[in-house]
Amino acid sequence: MTIDEIISFVEDLDGVLAVRPGPDDGSPEISWGDTFLYYAPDGAMPKATQPFATIVTKNYPGDERSRLDRPDTFRVNIAAGKDSFVDSTGHAPREPAPDDDLGVTDAVLAHPVYGSVGWLAVVNPGRRTDGAVCELLRKAHHLARSRHERRAGSTTS
């Protein structure tokens, strides 16, 4: 899967806002070229909500283990929930072990930094993981939509 294919897939889900920071929007330079995917049915950037998925194209400080500095390498990060994390990794959410190879491509792994809170990551999704990535993105979207609906319901009661 390419970055554009992933973004297109997610944008076809209801209420998705894809944010692509760039030099003219006031975002930090390190985020330029990356994509942040939110559930935002009104189309406005959520104020106090994390994205349900991201696509990063470079190493961030403290997050070099995926080796995104290789040519044509990116990582999709997905907050698909604890059950999906366990189903995908075979263990409860945790940070990857120091000797885990997080640069392996086309494999569903614990996120190098946010694995302890249940985020999953795939470097260069391909034939082996494209179906799993789509299903995980659907689940993450569903969880984000459910959180949004709970919050909206609590503000009207």
Summary of the structure (lengths in Angstrom):
residues: 157
radius of gyration: 15.4
end to end distance: 42.8
largest distance: 51.3
contacts: 441
relative contact order: 0.17
helix: 32%
strand: 17%
